[in-house]
Amino acid sequence: MTNNRWKIKPKGSTWGDWGADDQLGRLNLIGPSKVKQAIAEVQFGKSFCLSLPLNYPGGRVLNTVRQPPKLMPVIRNEAAYFNYIWAEHDDRLTDIGSDDVVLLHTQYSTQWDGLAHRGALFDIEGNGEREPVYYNGYKANIDVVLDSEKNNSSARSLGIENMATHCVQGRGVLVDLFSVYGDFPRKEVGYDDFMRILDDQKVEIQKGDILCIWTGLDQLIMSMEGKPDISIQKACAVMDGWDSKLLQWISDTGVSAIVADNLAVEGVGKNIPHDYLGSSLPLHEHCLFKLGVHLGELWFLADLAKWLNENGRFSFLLTAPPLRLPGAVGSPVTPIATV
């Protein structure tokens, strides 16, 4: 299949599977029947907040370019509108009020990666020229735009608002890597190890499920109380994004999204061979660029994981819409698991 944006699509990709203008990717697999299946997981009516405090992990040890949120007061009548005493401006009024503004890096803490977060140089015309494109052939500088003069950016296509209007409510499935590998040393988990763990934990993953991977990094982050040290860069398990069998498994299972409590789901900062041509984050490229599988990072899964283990469960209702922020390429999220 071709469309007006591309003549050739990446091998094994889902481009065009849900139409030429699709901006949801595999979230299309979560329809009414999948939502009803997820709601049937609720037996106790108990809910878990799956977000870190949004000023965590703290500092810039995990990611040097993203900074913690900064709260500031709104300005009203040339004064800070915070503990604002209205009587000072109109003595008939007894109100006090506070409004705030936030400078927020959308992917500093618990977040969703949108489909415009990672693209690739790819020959979509079949003419030997690689172009910068994103999922389903949406193009850099046409569909995903930076206005350098105004310092404005916008994903005119593939913005996170598409995910928000979908609502992202479906069946979550949790795999517990922490009980297998602990905090240290870091373990890169490939296909063979992961299949063994799924079998040992009797986890069944179905088409359209949201796969949640608990490594224990979330509770390590919380224990550091906003002041993580450099050891956290090498703590807890990560998925081996360079394992082609693991990437093929993601394709074959039909998971709609993948979530982890670590920085990038896969390992970051790996040494790249001199003769290599490709992505520095192969799992990101495979999921975001080829399959349209959204990635959730730095989620707080510990309390849910412990409850599921104690109750012999692995599945639950997951509700996790991002902010409906048009043009954003990622978003904070306060996910809720209900069991």
C-alpha positions as CSV (number, residue, x, y, z in Angstrom):
1,M,0.0,0.0,0.0
2,T,1.2,3.5,-0.8
3,N,-0.2,7.0,0.0
4,N,0.7,10.6,-0.8
5,R,3.4,10.7,1.8
6,W,5.3,7.5,1.0
7,K,5.8,4.9,-1.7
8,I,7.9,2.5,0.4
9,K,7.4,1.7,4.1
10,P,9.8,0.1,6.5
11,K,9.9,-3.7,6.4
12,G,7.5,-5.1,9.0
13,S,5.9,-1.8,9.8
14,T,2.2,-1.1,10.4
15,W,2.2,2.0,8.2
16,G,-1.2,2.2,6.4
17,D,-2.7,-0.7,8.3
18,W,-5.4,1.7,9.8
19,G,-5.5,4.1,6.8
20,A,-3.3,6.6,5.1
21,D,-3.9,9.3,7.8
22,D,-3.6,7.1,10.9
23,Q,-2.0,8.9,13.9
24,L,-2.8,6.3,16.6
25,G,-0.8,3.3,15.6
26,R,-1.5,0.2,17.6
27,L,-3.9,2.0,20.0
28,N,-6.3,1.2,17.2
29,L,-6.3,-2.3,18.7
30,I,-8.0,-1.0,21.8
31,G,-11.7,-0.8,20.8
32,P,-15.0,-1.4,22.7
33,S,-14.5,-5.1,23.1
34,K,-11.0,-4.6,24.5
35,V,-12.2,-2.0,26.9
36,K,-15.0,-4.3,28.1
37,Q,-12.4,-7.1,28.6
38,A,-10.3,-4.7,30.6
39,I,-13.2,-3.6,32.8
40,A,-14.0,-7.3,33.6
41,E,-10.5,-7.4,35.3
42,V,-11.9,-5.2,38.1
43,Q,-12.9,-7.5,41.0
44,F,-11.9,-5.5,44.2
45,G,-12.5,-1.9,43.1
46,K,-9.0,-1.0,44.4
47,S,-7.0,1.6,42.4
48,F,-3.3,2.4,42.2
49,C,-1.7,5.7,41.2
50,L,1.1,4.8,38.7
51,S,2.7,8.2,38.6
52,L,5.9,9.3,40.4
53,P,5.7,12.8,41.9
54,L,6.3,14.9,38.8
55,N,9.4,16.6,40.4
56,Y,11.0,13.1,40.6
57,P,13.4,11.5,39.8
58,G,15.0,14.9,40.8
59,G,18.0,16.6,39.4
60,R,19.4,15.7,35.9
61,V,21.3,12.5,36.6
62,L,19.0,10.3,34.5
63,N,18.6,12.8,31.6
64,T,20.8,15.8,31.3
65,V,18.5,17.8,29.0
66,R,15.3,17.5,30.9
67,Q,14.7,19.6,34.0
68,P,12.3,19.3,37.0
69,P,9.1,21.4,36.8
70,K,9.2,24.9,38.1
71,L,6.0,26.5,39.7
72,M,5.5,30.2,39.5
73,P,2.7,32.6,40.4
74,V,0.4,34.1,37.8
75,I,0.7,37.9,37.8
76,R,-2.4,40.0,38.5
77,N,-2.5,43.7,38.8
78,E,1.3,43.7,38.6
79,A,1.4,41.5,41.7
80,A,2.0,37.8,42.3
81,Y,-1.5,36.2,42.3
82,F,-0.5,33.9,45.2
83,N,-2.0,34.4,48.7
84,Y,-3.4,37.4,46.9
85,I,-5.6,39.5,49.2
86,W,-8.4,41.0,47.2
87,A,-9.2,43.6,50.0
88,E,-6.0,45.3,49.1
89,H,-7.5,46.2,45.8
90,D,-11.2,46.3,46.7
91,D,-12.0,46.6,50.5
92,R,-15.5,45.1,49.9
93,L,-14.0,41.7,49.2
94,T,-12.8,39.1,51.7
95,D,-11.3,36.6,49.2
96,I,-7.7,35.5,48.9
97,G,-6.6,33.6,45.9
98,S,-3.7,31.7,44.2
99,D,-3.0,30.8,40.6
100,D,0.2,29.2,39.3
101,V,2.1,28.7,36.1
102,V,4.3,25.7,35.5
103,L,7.4,25.4,33.3
104,L,7.2,21.7,32.5
105,H,9.4,19.4,30.5
106,T,6.8,17.0,29.3
107,Q,9.0,14.0,29.5
108,Y,10.9,14.6,32.7
109,S,9.0,12.3,35.0
110,T,6.1,9.8,34.4
111,Q,5.2,10.2,30.8
112,W,4.1,8.9,27.4
113,D,6.3,9.1,24.3
114,G,4.2,10.3,21.4
115,L,4.7,9.0,17.9
116,A,6.5,12.2,16.9
117,H,9.1,11.7,19.7
118,R,11.3,9.5,17.6
119,G,11.5,9.1,13.8
120,A,14.2,8.0,11.4
121,L,16.0,8.9,8.2
122,F,14.3,6.6,5.7
123,D,14.0,6.3,1.9
124,I,10.2,6.7,1.6
125,E,10.3,7.5,-2.2
126,G,12.5,4.5,-3.1
127,N,15.0,6.9,-4.9
128,G,18.0,6.2,-2.7
129,E,17.5,9.4,-0.7
130,R,16.8,9.1,3.0
131,E,14.4,11.7,4.4
132,P,13.6,12.6,8.1
133,V,10.2,11.0,8.7
134,Y,8.0,9.7,11.6
135,Y,5.4,7.0,11.9
136,N,3.2,6.5,8.8
137,G,5.4,8.7,6.8
138,Y,4.6,12.0,8.5
139,K,7.5,14.4,7.6
140,A,9.8,16.5,9.6
141,N,9.5,20.2,8.8
142,I,6.1,19.7,7.2
143,D,4.0,17.7,9.8
144,V,6.4,18.1,12.8
145,V,7.6,21.7,12.7
146,L,10.0,23.9,14.6
147,D,9.8,27.7,14.2
148,S,13.3,28.6,15.4
149,E,12.7,32.4,15.3
150,K,9.7,32.2,17.6
151,N,11.1,29.2,19.5
152,N,7.8,27.4,18.9
153,S,7.4,23.7,18.1
154,S,4.4,21.7,17.0
155,A,3.5,18.2,15.9
156,R,0.8,19.2,13.4
157,S,0.3,15.5,12.9
158,L,1.0,12.8,15.4
159,G,0.5,15.2,18.3
160,I,-0.1,13.7,21.7
161,E,-3.7,15.0,21.6
162,N,-4.6,12.1,19.3
163,M,-3.7,9.7,22.1
164,A,-5.7,11.8,24.6
165,T,-8.9,11.7,22.6
166,H,-8.5,7.9,22.2
167,C,-8.6,7.9,26.1
168,V,-6.1,5.0,26.5
169,Q,-8.2,2.7,28.7
170,G,-7.5,-1.0,28.2
171,R,-6.1,-4.2,29.7
172,G,-2.8,-3.8,31.4
173,V,-0.5,-6.8,31.9
174,L,2.5,-6.6,34.3
175,V,5.8,-8.5,34.1
176,D,7.9,-8.5,37.3
177,L,11.6,-8.3,36.4
178,F,12.6,-6.9,39.9
179,S,11.9,-10.2,41.7
180,V,14.2,-11.9,39.2
181,Y,17.1,-9.4,38.9
182,G,16.9,-7.0,41.8
183,D,18.6,-3.6,41.8
184,F,22.2,-4.4,40.9
185,P,23.9,-5.3,38.7
186,R,21.9,-4.1,35.7
187,K,20.6,-6.9,33.5
188,E,19.8,-6.4,29.8
189,V,16.8,-8.7,29.2
190,G,16.6,-10.3,25.8
191,Y,14.0,-12.5,24.2
192,D,15.1,-15.8,25.7
193,D,15.2,-14.5,29.3
194,F,11.9,-12.6,28.8
195,M,10.1,-15.7,27.5
196,R,11.3,-17.7,30.4
197,I,10.1,-15.1,32.9
198,L,6.7,-14.9,31.2
199,D,6.4,-18.7,31.5
200,D,7.6,-18.8,35.1
201,Q,5.1,-16.0,36.1
202,K,2.3,-17.5,34.0
203,V,1.7,-14.2,32.2
204,E,-0.5,-14.3,29.2
205,I,-0.3,-11.5,26.8
206,Q,-3.1,-10.9,24.3
207,K,-3.4,-8.7,21.2
208,G,-4.1,-5.1,22.2
209,D,-2.8,-5.4,25.8
210,I,-0.6,-2.7,27.3
211,L,2.5,-4.4,28.5
212,C,3.9,-3.0,31.8
213,I,7.4,-4.0,32.9
214,W,8.4,-3.5,36.5
215,T,12.2,-3.4,37.2
216,G,12.2,-1.8,40.7
217,L,13.8,1.5,39.5
218,D,10.7,3.3,40.6
219,Q,11.1,2.4,44.3
220,L,14.8,3.1,44.0
221,I,14.0,6.6,42.7
222,M,11.6,7.2,45.5
223,S,14.1,6.0,48.1
224,M,16.6,8.7,46.9
225,E,14.0,11.4,47.8
226,G,14.6,13.6,44.8
227,K,18.4,13.4,45.0
228,P,19.5,10.5,42.9
229,D,23.2,9.6,42.6
230,I,25.0,8.3,39.5
231,S,24.5,4.7,40.5
232,I,20.9,4.9,39.3
233,Q,22.2,5.1,35.7
234,K,23.3,1.4,36.0
235,A,20.5,0.1,38.3
236,C,17.8,-2.5,37.6
237,A,16.9,-4.4,34.5
238,V,16.3,-2.9,31.1
239,M,15.0,-4.5,27.9
240,D,17.7,-5.4,25.3
241,G,16.5,-3.3,22.3
242,W,19.3,-4.7,20.2
243,D,17.8,-8.2,20.3
244,S,16.1,-8.8,17.0
245,K,14.1,-11.7,18.4
246,L,12.7,-9.5,21.1
247,L,11.7,-6.8,18.6
248,Q,10.0,-9.5,16.4
249,W,8.1,-10.7,19.5
250,I,6.8,-7.2,20.0
251,S,5.6,-7.2,16.4
252,D,4.0,-10.7,16.7
253,T,2.2,-10.2,20.0
254,G,0.3,-7.2,18.9
255,V,0.8,-5.3,22.2
256,S,-0.7,-1.8,21.9
257,A,1.8,0.0,24.1
258,I,4.7,-0.7,26.3
259,V,5.4,0.8,29.7
260,A,8.3,0.6,32.2
261,D,9.4,2.2,35.4
262,N,12.8,3.1,34.0
263,L,14.1,5.9,31.7
264,A,13.7,4.4,28.3
265,V,12.3,0.8,28.6
266,E,15.5,-0.3,26.8
267,G,19.1,0.4,27.8
268,V,20.6,3.8,26.8
269,G,24.2,4.9,26.3
270,K,25.4,1.7,24.6
271,N,28.6,1.8,22.5
272,I,27.7,1.8,18.8
273,P,29.9,-0.1,16.3
274,H,31.8,2.0,13.8
275,D,30.2,0.2,10.8
276,Y,26.7,0.5,12.2
277,L,23.9,2.5,10.5
278,G,20.7,2.7,12.4
279,S,19.1,3.9,15.6
280,S,20.8,4.4,18.9
281,L,17.6,3.2,20.5
282,P,16.4,0.3,18.3
283,L,13.4,-0.6,20.5
284,H,12.2,3.1,20.2
285,E,12.6,3.0,16.5
286,H,10.8,-0.3,16.2
287,C,7.9,0.7,18.4
288,L,7.4,4.5,17.7
289,F,8.6,4.7,14.1
290,K,7.7,1.3,12.6
291,L,4.8,-0.1,14.7
292,G,3.1,2.9,16.2
293,V,3.5,1.4,19.7
294,H,3.6,4.2,22.3
295,L,6.1,3.9,25.1
296,G,5.5,4.9,28.7
297,E,8.5,5.7,30.9
298,L,9.3,6.3,34.6
299,W,6.0,5.0,35.8
300,F,5.5,4.0,39.4
301,L,4.6,0.3,39.3
302,A,5.9,-1.0,42.6
303,D,2.7,-0.9,44.7
304,L,0.6,-2.4,41.9
305,A,3.3,-5.1,41.3
306,K,3.4,-6.2,44.9
307,W,-0.4,-6.4,45.1
308,L,-0.6,-8.4,41.9
309,N,2.0,-10.8,43.2
310,E,0.3,-11.2,46.6
311,N,-3.0,-11.9,44.8
312,G,-1.8,-14.2,42.1
313,R,-2.7,-11.7,39.3
314,F,-0.9,-10.1,36.4
315,S,-3.7,-8.2,34.6
316,F,-5.8,-5.2,35.4
317,L,-7.8,-2.2,34.1
318,L,-5.4,0.5,33.0
319,T,-6.6,4.1,32.4
320,A,-3.8,6.4,31.2
321,P,-4.7,9.3,28.9
322,P,-2.0,12.0,28.4
323,L,-2.7,15.7,28.5
324,R,-4.8,16.9,25.6
325,L,-2.0,19.3,24.6
326,P,-2.2,19.9,20.8
327,G,1.1,19.6,19.1
328,A,3.1,18.1,21.9
329,V,5.4,15.1,21.2
330,G,5.2,13.7,24.7
331,S,3.2,14.2,27.9
332,P,3.1,13.7,31.6
333,V,0.5,11.2,32.7
334,T,-1.1,10.1,35.9
335,P,-2.0,6.5,35.1
336,I,-4.5,4.6,37.2
337,A,-4.6,0.8,37.6
338,T,-7.9,-0.7,38.9
339,V,-8.1,-4.3,40.1
